[in-house]
Every structure is written in C-alpha cells, then in structure tokens.
C-alpha cells in the first residue's frame, strides 16, 4: 500500500502566517541584511509552527520527479566503526543509484539540529540517523512531518516510534562476561559509554546478567561511564587500577576505549591480557592487528549499514506498516587479550 505524503507548506503560507509579504519572507530566510531582526524572528517562528523547510533543491526535484539523495547523520569519522558502517551504506546505495549527504554531529545536540535543517533543505528521500546522547523525539518529528522516512541506527529512542537497525547489545555484553568468567575472572569492570544511550543500557544489562548467572556480585563502583574515545580508555583504566581492590578484567563499551586502555597499561609497565583481561565491542579492523590482538564482540557495522539502507528504501518506495526493528546477533571474537596470570 502506497503511503500518501503530506502536502508541503509553501512560502506564501509562511508569509501570510507571519503577516509579511512573500518577498520579505524570502529575504528573511536567505539572511538578507535589509530585513530587521524582529521580522526575521517572526518569519522563522512561522516556519517552525507550519513545518516549512526552505526548498534549496526544488528546481532539481521538479526536473527529476523524486530525490535520489539520502541523508546520513553520524557522530564522527575518527572511530573506524563508522568507516565500516559507511562502506556498507555506500555499497547498498550504489546499487540503488542513490547518493549521500553526510553530516557529523560529534554528539552535539546543537550540531544535530543544524544538520537536520541543512539536510532537509536538500529535500532528501530519507534519512539514516545516529541520534546524539540524550536526544528526544523532536528532531524525528521535524523530519516525519514532511513525510520523509527515518531509520535510526545503533541508538534507539524509546519514545521515537521509529524504524531501527542495530545489534543485540544485551547478548553481546553477556557473552563477553561469560568468556571472562570461563577464563577465571571474578572481578570484572565495565568501562566507558554514557547512560544516555540505549546501546550503553543494553551492554551493561548484558554485563550484569553475565555476572549474576555466574553467581557473582554486581559492584556498582566497577561500572564507570566515559566518552567513547581512546583518551577515555587511558583515563578509565587508571581509575579502576586506583581502586582498593582493582578488577582483574574489563569489558569496554567499544574497541576504541579498549585499545586506549591497553595503550595506557603498556605505558604503566603492565601487560594487557596478562595483568588485565580486556574485551572490546565492535571488532574494528585495528582490533585484529593491535598487540595483543583484542578479544571483542563483533557488531557487524557493514551489515548494519546494508540493512538500514534496505529498510529505508522500502519506506521510500511506500511501505506502510508499523515501525520495524532489525536486530542482528553479535559474535564473540576470541583473540589474545584475555589470557591471564594466576588469579
């Protein structure tokens, strides 16, 4: 069943709502200096109330009949996870004859709002969206009021009521802890990530579940939040080493934190995998070449990207159904970072 898209608000309607001429509204939107700030704010308020978006690509759309562009909003490009994700997305889009407008938020809500506005100005056919930590549903509502489909990726919103593609974080966290327990570890920490993310909650839930299944206590002091960066791994591993009773192993929110932690252990004269068991999450390419090679939970970023594009394409083609969730099962990749001295 084809989904009928809502009628787009016109500039004429914005001008009427704001009580100005269409020419004045156009000049205000384009930032012309001869328009007063009061008038500009009045026009912008009408745009917000009516759900109007400046149509930068209107002429192009009239000639083609439909947009061949997809918007993609991700946190950053420094983490190789996103590089792998992009490969999966681009490979699938290439087959569909579509291109990408890419924006990076650096996990800033302000940047995210600006990117949403910019991408909407280009009248994209759909958007694949990594929401920033703590996001509410407002950015999604702005997009969907225009009839543009959205697929959330890796970070879900409980109130978003939106299509989603990601990994089973609970199973991933639990399998990592079970592996460490089999290795003889009884005091295990969880390092990094922030509690504003659904993925953090899933991975910590799996971590706690693995401990309880092994008959181990859950020590809240061993769950430490932090940025998802290499530098964060340096800081967090020092924090847990300074505890009165340090853990013998850590599960890190992602591989970047895990690699940062192993680098700091080496700086301190300790051997990762021997003096401290380390498990990451994502299986980025660096995990298999760092020394020692990192045991990690693969989250299959290329597959996630592929599934996100396919789901978005179905929505663009008119699929009308309740929001769908595609949840991939992770795989524990056992390498060398979890061997240990006598415990």
N, C-alpha and C positions, 0 to 999 in steps of 0.2 A: 504494500500500500504506500503510495507516494505521500510524503509529508508536505503539506502546504506551508510555505514560508510566509511569515508575516510581512505586511506592506512596510516598506522603508519610509521613514519620516523624511519630508522634503525640507529644503532650506526655506522655502516660502512659509511652511508651517511654523518653523522656528522663529522667523521674523515676526509673524503675526502674534505668536505667543509672547515674544519679548517686547512687542509694541514698537518695533522699528521697521525701517524699510528692508527689503531683501538685499539691496546693495550694502546697507550698513551692516547687516548680519554677516554678509560675505566678507567685508573688510575686517570686521572684528575677529572672525575665525582665522583669517590669514595673518593676523597680528599687525595690521597697518597702524602706523603711529598717529594718524589723524583721528583715531577713534578713542574717546575717553575711556578711562579705566572702569568707570561706573557702567557705561554702555557695554563694554566688553564683558564684564561680570554678569550683566543681565542676560546677554546672549548665551553665555556659557551655562547659566542656570537653566535656561530654556532647553538648551541642548541636552542637559542631563535629565531634566524632567520628561522630555519627549523621547529620549533614547536615540538622538540623532548623532551620526558619525560623519565627519567631513569625508566626502567621497573623492579621494585623490585619483582613484583608478576608474572612474565612471566611464570615460570615453573608451578605455580599453575593454571594459566589460560589455559595452554596447556592441562593439565590433565582434567580440568572440562569443557572447551569449552566456558565458559562465567563466568563473575564475579557475585557473589551473594552478593556483598557488595555495600552499598550506602554511600556516604559521606554526612555529615551534618555539616554545619558551622553556629554557632550561636554566639551572643555577649557574654553571660556569663551564669552561672548557679545560681547566687545569687538571681535573680528575679524569684519568683515562677511561673510566666507566662511561662518561658521556661521549667520548670519542667512539667507543664501540657501539653505543646506542645510536649515534648519528649514522654510522655505517649501515646498520640495519634499516633505519628510517629512509636514508637516501636510496639504498638498493631497491626497496619496495616502491618508493615514489617514482624512481626512474622507469620502472616497468609500467606504471600508470600514466606516465607522461606528465607528471606534476613536479613543481619546484617548491623550494622552501624559502620563507623569510625567517631568519634565525635571530632570536634575541636572548641575551643572558641577563639574569636578574641579580646575580651574586647574593641571592637570598635576601634581597631588599624589597620590602613591600612597596616603597615609593617607586623604585625602578620597575617593578612588576606592573604597577598601574600605568606608567608611561608606555611600557612596551605593549600592553593590551590596546591602548589607544592608537598607537602607531600602526600596529598590525591590522586593527580593524579599519583604519583609513584606507588600507590597500584592498579591502573587500575580499579577504581570503575565503576560500571554500570551507575551511575548517581549521581547527587549532589543536595541536598536541601540547599539553601543558604540564610542567612540573611546578606546582604551586610552592610559594615560599613558606617557611615555617610560620605557623600561626594564622595562615590565610583563612578568611571567612568565605562565604559564598558570593559576595558582591561582584568580584571580577567575572565569575562564571555567569551570573545573571546578566551582566552587561553584554556579554557575548551572545547568550542564548536569546535575549530579547530581539536580536537581529536575525534569528533563525539560523545561526552559524553553529554547527555541531562542534563539541569539545570532547576530547578524550584525555582524562587525567592519566599520568604515568608515574608509577612507583610511589607517589604520595597521594593518598586518598583523602577525601573530606567526608566526614560522617554526615554532614548536612548538605553536601553538594548535590546528591541525587544525580550522579553523572556517570558516563561510561568510564571504565577504569581498566588499566593493564598493569600488572605488577607481578611480584614474586611472593610465594608463601613465606613470609618472614618468620612466622612462628615456628614452622617446621625447620627452617634454616637455623634459627638460634638454638633450638633444642638439639638438632643433630650435632652441632659444634660442641655443645656442653657434654653430650653423651660420649663423644670422641675423647674429650679431655678426661672425663671420668674413667674411661677404659684405660687411659694412659697412666692412671694412678693419682690424678689431681683431685684434691678435695676442697681446696680454697681457690675459687675462680672468680675473677673480676669481669665486669662488663664496662668497656671504656668507649666514650665518645657518642656523638649524635645528640640530638636535642629532643626533649619530650613533647615538643610541639608538632612532631612528625608522626604520622601513622606508622611509618616503617620502623621508627625507634620503638614504639609501643609493641609492635609485632615481634621484633627481635628480642626485646627484654622479656616479653611474655614467654618466648621460647626458652630463653636463658633460665628464667625462674622455673619453668616446667621441667627442664632437664635436671636442675638441682634437686627439686622435690622428688622426682622419680628415682633419683639415686639415694634418697634419704638424707640429703644434705640441707643444712640451714641456709636461709637466704639472708645474707648480711647486706643491709642497705648501703653501708659505707663503701661497699665494693662496686656499686653502680654509680659511675661518675660521668656526667654529661660534659660535652665539649664540642667545639667546632669540628667539622668534617674535613680536617686538613692534616698534612704531615706534621706541621708545627704543633698542632694539638696533641698528636701522638707523643711528641717529645715531652710535653708538659704533663700529660696524664700519667705516663709510665713513671715519672719521677714522683708524682703524688702517691701512687699506690706503693711504691718502694719505700716511701717515708712512713707508711702506716706501722703501728706497733707490731702487727702480725701481717706482713705482706702476703698476697696470694702467690701461688706457685704458677698460675697460668692466667691469661686474659683472653676474652673474646672481644674483639674490636668491632665497632659499628660498621666500619668499612676497611678495605685494604689499605687505603692511603693512611689512615690512622695507624694501622698495624705496622706498616713499613716505617712510619715515623717513630713508632715505639721501638722497633728493632734497631734503628739507627742510634737512638739515644742509649739503649742498652749497650751497644758496642762502644760508644763514647765513654760509658761508665766502667768499661772493662768486663762486662758480663756477656755471656754467650746466649743469644736468642735461641730458643729451642732446647737449651740445656739448663741454663739458670732460670729461664722463664719460658713457659709454653705460650705460644702466640697463635691465635686463629683470627683470620680476617673475614671479610664478607664482600663478594662481588666477583673475584677471580679476574682482576685486570691483568693485562699482559705482563706487567712488572712482577706480579706475584710468582711467576714461574722462573724468573731469572735472578731475583734477589737472592742473596746468600745470608742465611739458609733460605731455601725456597719455601714460600709461605703456604701453609695449610689454610684453606679458605672455603667459604660456601659460595658456589657459583650462582649468580643471579641472572645469567644469560642475557646480557644487555642487548645484543643484536636481535635475539628472538623477541624481546620485549618491544623493540622498535618496530619490527616487522608486524607483530600483532596489533600494535597501536595504529599503524597506517591502514591495515586491512579493516579494522573496526571503524576508523574514521571514514574510510572510503565508502563503506556500507551506509553510513549515516548521510554522507554527501549525496549518494545515489537515491536516498529517500527512505531508508529503513526506518520504520515507525514502530518502536517497541519500547518496553521498559528498559532503563539503563542496564547495561551488561558489564560484568566483571570477568576479565580473563586473568586467572591467577596461575602462574607457572610454578611447577615444583622445583625446588633448588636441588643442588647436588654437592655433597661434601667432597672436596678435592684434597686428599691427604698427601702432604709433602713432608718437609723436614723440620718444620718449626715447632713441632710438639714432642720431640724426643726430650728426655729429661734425665737429670741426675737422680740418685736415690731419694725418694720422698719420705 
